[in-house]
Each structure stands twice: as C-alpha cells, then as structure tokens.
C-alpha cells in the first residue's frame, strides 16, 4: 500500500517508522520520532551532523540497495521515502505502507516542500503540534537572521562542494540553499542553470564570472588542498581578495533541519561583529 493521499489512510499513528532519506530522517528526529531503520548510517556524521543520530537505529545498507531482509525483520508500520526511490516503492509496499514525500524535483521550492513534509510526518506519527512547532521555529530563525544580516546583503556568495581538483558542484535555483538565501535576503553569486536538485557541475573557471563575489565551500573537501595549489585557483577573483571561507558539513539535499543549520552557520560567518553576537 503506497500512500500519497490523506493521512487518514493509516489506521493509527505510526510508531515504528523507517526513513529511506536523510532529509526525512532529520525531520522525524526533530519532531521526536526516532526511526527504527535508515540507510547509510555511517555517512550521517559526514553529511548531516545535526540532529545527532541516536544509537540503536538499524543500518539498512544504501538508499538504492536497501537490505530488504533486515527491513522486513524490523516490522515497520510505516516506510517514508522520496520519489528518488520510486522504482523500489512497489517492493517496499510488500513490507509496510509507504508514504512518498517529494522534496526535490523540476518544480523547485524544496524549502516549501520540506515544511509540508514536516507537517505530514507529524500528522502521521500522531502529533501535529510538533510539526507546526518545527516550522514556526525555523521561520523564526530565518526572520531573526534576516534582520541581523541586513548589512551583508550586498556581497554575492558562491556555495560549492569540491568534486575534484578542477570541478565543483555549485548551488543555485531549485536548491535548498537558494531558498534559504532568499529568506535571509542574501545574494547568490551563481545565477546560471541548475538541475532538479538545485546544482550545476562546472569547472572552477566558471566561478571567475563575478569580480565582487566571495566563496563558501562545504566540508567534506578532500581535494581542496590539491586544488588550492593550482594556478587556476589562485587566479580566481575571490581567492586574490582572500574571500574564501570553509563551512562545516550541511546536508545540501536535506529538509527543514538542514535549512536551519545552513542559515545559522552562514549567519555566523556574515553577521557584523558586535556585542549582540554572543
């Protein structure tokens, strides 16, 4: 049974929930629901960081090669996933009801989708108030940071992951980062095309188009040391102006908790120095 309609399709609030997506899992944790199973648990600390992943969650393998025997043994009463795993949905429905919640697609607006997902997950796990509280908290974080960052709006920023010594993944339209930047009143230096996940893969020379921009790169950044020694990197305007900053891991394909983490970390980098920074 695959559920995409009203939450009343479930006979009772779900208690044993498996999440097959990190963004949905972080949302569940923030509304007080610990998933009983999740793929690729070993990657959580490298890409998500917070909320902290509690001990005792079963590792289901990878997102596209889920350990179906272990999934069945967990006896979940609900599996939550995204359209990314659509080809596997029919297999999952043989084990438990499946709720598919879209976050990233051609329509964009992942932040709005993430808010909707939080409300839906809260409803099907029996506490709608927790979802409403999460949405309200994140909205308040954005509003507070927007006021605090008023003086930083004039500087466009590239947000990238390094893929190798010559290529980056740069985030723009349709990305979670772009939606948060819009809420904070900040300018993204990348205005070029992006895919449905909100990024473009480009050579680092493509970042030379803005002389006024700065660059924030996200960890993990295993190739940065090698890249930073190259003449092409040293020729980029933001490198010459020492306008390069490292950010800790933030789940770029996450949901509300990652959006809030991104806002807080960027806000900390950009907020004017003063007695209110605490």
C-alpha positions as CSV (number, residue, x, y, z in Angstrom):
1,X,0.0,0.0,0.0
2,X,1.6,3.3,-1.1
3,X,0.1,6.3,0.4
4,X,0.2,9.7,-1.2
5,X,-3.1,11.0,-0.1
6,X,-4.8,11.9,3.2
7,X,-3.1,10.9,6.4
8,X,-6.3,9.2,7.4
9,X,-5.2,6.3,5.1
10,X,-3.2,5.0,8.1
11,X,-5.4,3.2,10.7
12,X,-3.3,4.5,13.6
13,X,-0.4,6.8,14.2
14,X,2.8,5.2,13.0
15,X,5.2,4.2,15.8
16,X,7.9,2.1,14.0
17,X,9.0,4.3,11.2
18,X,11.7,3.5,8.7
19,X,13.1,6.5,6.7
20,X,14.9,5.9,3.5
21,X,16.0,9.5,3.1
22,X,18.3,11.6,5.3
23,X,16.2,14.8,5.0
24,X,13.0,13.0,6.1
25,X,15.0,11.3,8.9
26,X,16.3,14.5,10.3
27,X,12.8,15.9,10.2
28,X,11.5,12.9,12.2
29,X,14.2,13.3,14.8
30,X,13.3,17.0,15.2
31,X,9.6,16.1,15.9
32,X,10.6,13.5,18.4
33,X,10.4,10.3,16.3
34,X,13.5,8.1,16.2
35,X,13.4,5.9,13.0
36,X,13.9,2.2,13.6
37,X,15.9,1.9,10.3
38,X,17.9,4.2,8.0
39,X,20.3,3.6,5.1
40,X,23.9,4.6,5.1
41,X,24.1,5.4,8.8
42,X,27.9,5.7,8.6
43,X,27.5,8.8,6.3
44,X,25.4,10.8,8.7
45,X,28.3,12.4,10.6
46,X,30.0,13.4,7.3
47,X,27.0,15.0,5.7
48,X,24.3,15.8,8.2
49,X,25.9,16.2,11.6
50,X,22.8,17.5,13.4
51,X,20.5,16.5,14.8
52,X,22.7,13.8,16.3
53,X,21.7,10.3,15.3
54,X,20.7,8.2,18.3
55,X,22.3,4.8,18.8
56,X,20.3,1.7,18.0
57,X,19.0,2.6,14.6
58,X,19.3,-0.3,12.1
59,X,21.6,0.3,9.1
60,X,19.7,-0.7,6.0
61,X,22.6,-0.6,3.5
62,X,22.4,2.1,0.8
63,X,19.5,4.1,-0.4
64,X,19.3,2.3,-3.7
65,X,20.3,-1.1,-2.4
66,X,18.2,-1.5,0.8
67,X,18.6,-4.6,2.8
68,X,15.1,-6.0,2.3
69,X,15.5,-8.9,4.7
70,X,16.5,-6.5,7.5
71,X,13.8,-4.1,6.6
72,X,11.2,-6.8,6.9
73,X,12.7,-8.0,10.2
74,X,12.3,-4.5,11.6
75,X,8.5,-4.9,11.2
76,X,7.9,-1.2,10.5
77,X,4.4,0.1,10.4
78,X,5.4,2.9,8.0
79,X,8.2,3.5,5.5
80,X,8.8,7.1,4.4
81,X,10.8,7.9,1.2
82,X,11.1,10.3,-1.7
83,X,10.5,9.9,-5.4
84,X,14.2,9.3,-5.8
85,X,13.4,5.7,-4.9
86,X,10.3,5.4,-6.9
87,X,11.4,2.2,-8.8
88,X,11.7,0.4,-5.4
89,X,8.4,1.6,-3.9
90,X,6.4,-1.4,-5.0
91,X,8.9,-3.7,-3.3
92,X,8.7,-1.7,-0.1
93,X,4.9,-1.9,-0.1
94,X,5.1,-5.6,0.4
95,X,6.7,-4.9,3.8
96,X,4.7,-1.9,5.1
97,X,2.7,1.1,4.0
98,X,4.8,3.6,2.1
99,X,4.5,7.4,2.2
100,X,6.4,9.2,-0.5
101,X,7.2,12.9,0.1
102,X,8.8,14.9,-2.7
103,X,11.5,17.4,-1.7
104,X,13.4,18.0,-4.9
105,X,12.1,18.0,-8.5
106,X,11.7,20.1,-11.5
107,X,9.2,22.4,-9.8
108,X,11.8,23.5,-7.2
109,X,10.8,25.1,-3.9
110,X,12.4,22.5,-1.6
111,X,12.0,24.7,1.4
112,X,8.3,24.8,1.0
113,X,8.2,21.0,0.4
114,X,10.3,20.5,3.5
115,X,7.7,22.4,5.6
116,X,4.9,20.4,4.1
117,X,6.8,17.2,4.8
118,X,7.3,18.2,8.4
119,X,3.6,18.7,8.9
120,X,2.7,15.5,7.1
121,X,5.2,13.4,9.1
122,X,4.0,14.9,12.4
123,X,0.4,14.1,11.4
124,X,1.0,10.5,10.5
125,X,3.1,9.9,13.7
126,X,0.3,11.3,15.9
127,X,1.5,14.8,17.0
128,X,0.6,17.6,14.5
129,X,1.7,20.2,17.1
130,X,5.3,19.1,16.8
131,X,5.4,19.7,13.1
132,X,3.8,23.1,13.5
133,X,6.4,23.9,16.2
134,X,9.3,22.9,14.0
135,X,8.0,25.0,11.0
136,X,7.5,28.0,13.3
137,X,10.9,27.6,14.9
138,X,12.7,27.6,11.5
139,X,10.7,30.5,10.3
140,X,11.7,32.5,13.4
141,X,15.3,31.6,12.8
142,X,15.1,33.0,9.3
143,X,13.4,36.1,10.4
144,X,15.9,36.8,13.2
145,X,18.9,36.2,10.9
146,X,17.5,38.4,8.1
147,X,17.3,41.3,10.4
148,X,20.8,40.6,11.8
149,X,22.3,40.3,8.3
150,X,20.9,43.4,6.7
151,X,24.5,44.8,6.3
152,X,25.7,41.7,4.4
153,X,23.2,41.7,1.6
154,X,25.4,43.5,-1.0
155,X,28.0,40.7,-1.3
156,X,27.0,37.8,-3.6
157,X,28.3,34.4,-2.5
158,X,29.1,31.2,-4.3
159,X,28.3,28.0,-2.4
160,X,30.1,24.9,-3.6
161,X,31.3,21.4,-3.0
162,X,34.6,20.4,-4.5
163,X,34.4,17.3,-6.6
164,X,38.0,17.1,-7.7
165,X,40.9,19.3,-8.4
166,X,39.1,21.1,-11.2
167,X,35.4,20.8,-10.7
168,X,32.8,22.0,-8.2
169,X,29.1,21.5,-7.6
170,X,27.7,25.0,-7.3
171,X,24.3,25.6,-5.8
172,X,21.6,27.9,-7.3
173,X,18.0,27.9,-8.3
174,X,15.9,25.0,-7.0
175,X,18.3,24.3,-4.2
176,X,17.6,24.3,-0.5
177,X,20.4,26.8,-0.1
178,X,18.9,29.2,-2.6
179,X,15.5,29.1,-0.8
180,X,17.2,29.9,2.5
181,X,19.3,32.7,1.0
182,X,16.1,34.2,-0.3
183,X,14.6,34.1,3.1
184,X,17.7,35.7,4.6
185,X,17.9,38.5,2.0
186,X,21.3,37.3,0.7
187,X,22.5,37.2,-2.9
188,X,23.7,34.0,-4.5
189,X,26.6,34.6,-6.9
190,X,25.6,31.7,-9.1
191,X,22.7,32.6,-11.4
192,X,23.4,30.0,-14.1
193,X,21.2,27.0,-14.8
194,X,20.9,24.1,-12.3
195,X,19.3,20.7,-12.3
196,X,16.3,19.5,-10.4
197,X,18.5,19.1,-7.2
198,X,19.5,22.8,-7.5
199,X,23.1,22.5,-8.5
200,X,25.4,22.6,-11.6
201,X,28.6,20.8,-12.0
202,X,31.2,23.2,-13.5
203,X,34.9,23.7,-13.9
204,X,36.2,26.1,-11.4
205,X,36.9,28.6,-14.1
206,X,33.1,29.2,-14.4
207,X,33.4,30.9,-11.0
208,X,35.5,33.7,-12.4
209,X,32.5,35.5,-13.8
210,X,32.0,37.7,-10.7
211,X,34.7,40.0,-9.5
212,X,32.7,41.1,-6.4
213,X,31.8,37.6,-5.1
214,X,33.1,35.6,-2.2
215,X,33.1,31.8,-2.0
216,X,32.0,29.4,0.8
217,X,32.9,25.8,0.3
218,X,31.4,22.9,2.3
219,X,33.2,20.1,4.0
220,X,34.0,17.3,3.2
221,X,36.5,18.9,0.9
222,X,39.1,16.2,0.3
223,X,40.5,17.8,-2.9
224,X,40.8,21.4,-1.6
225,X,44.5,21.2,-0.6
226,X,45.5,19.9,-4.1
227,X,43.2,22.4,-5.9
228,X,44.3,25.4,-3.8
229,X,47.9,24.9,-5.0
230,X,47.0,25.2,-8.7
231,X,47.5,28.4,-10.7
232,X,43.9,28.4,-12.0
233,X,42.5,28.5,-8.4
234,X,44.9,31.3,-7.4
235,X,43.8,33.4,-10.4
236,X,40.1,33.5,-9.2
237,X,38.9,36.9,-8.0
238,X,37.7,35.7,-4.6
239,X,41.0,33.9,-4.0
240,X,43.0,37.0,-4.8
241,X,40.8,39.0,-2.4
242,X,41.1,36.3,0.3
243,X,37.3,35.9,0.2
244,X,37.2,32.1,0.7
245,X,35.6,30.5,3.7
246,X,35.1,26.9,4.8
247,X,31.7,25.7,6.1
248,X,31.2,22.5,8.1
249,X,29.1,19.8,6.6
250,X,25.5,20.8,5.8
251,X,23.1,18.4,4.1
252,X,22.5,20.1,0.7
253,X,19.6,17.8,-0.1
254,X,18.1,18.0,3.3
255,X,14.9,19.3,4.8
256,X,14.0,21.9,7.5
257,X,16.7,21.0,10.0
258,X,19.4,21.3,7.3
259,X,17.9,24.6,6.1
260,X,18.0,25.9,9.7
261,X,21.6,24.7,10.1
262,X,22.6,26.3,6.9
263,X,21.0,29.6,7.9
264,X,22.7,29.6,11.3
265,X,26.2,28.7,10.0
266,X,26.1,31.3,7.2
267,X,24.6,33.8,9.6
268,X,27.5,33.3,12.0
269,X,30.0,33.9,9.1
270,X,28.3,37.0,7.9
271,X,26.9,38.7,11.0
272,X,28.5,42.1,11.8
273,X,30.8,41.9,14.8
274,X,29.2,43.5,17.8
275,X,28.1,42.9,21.4
276,X,24.9,41.1,20.2
277,X,26.8,38.2,18.7
278,X,27.1,36.3,21.9
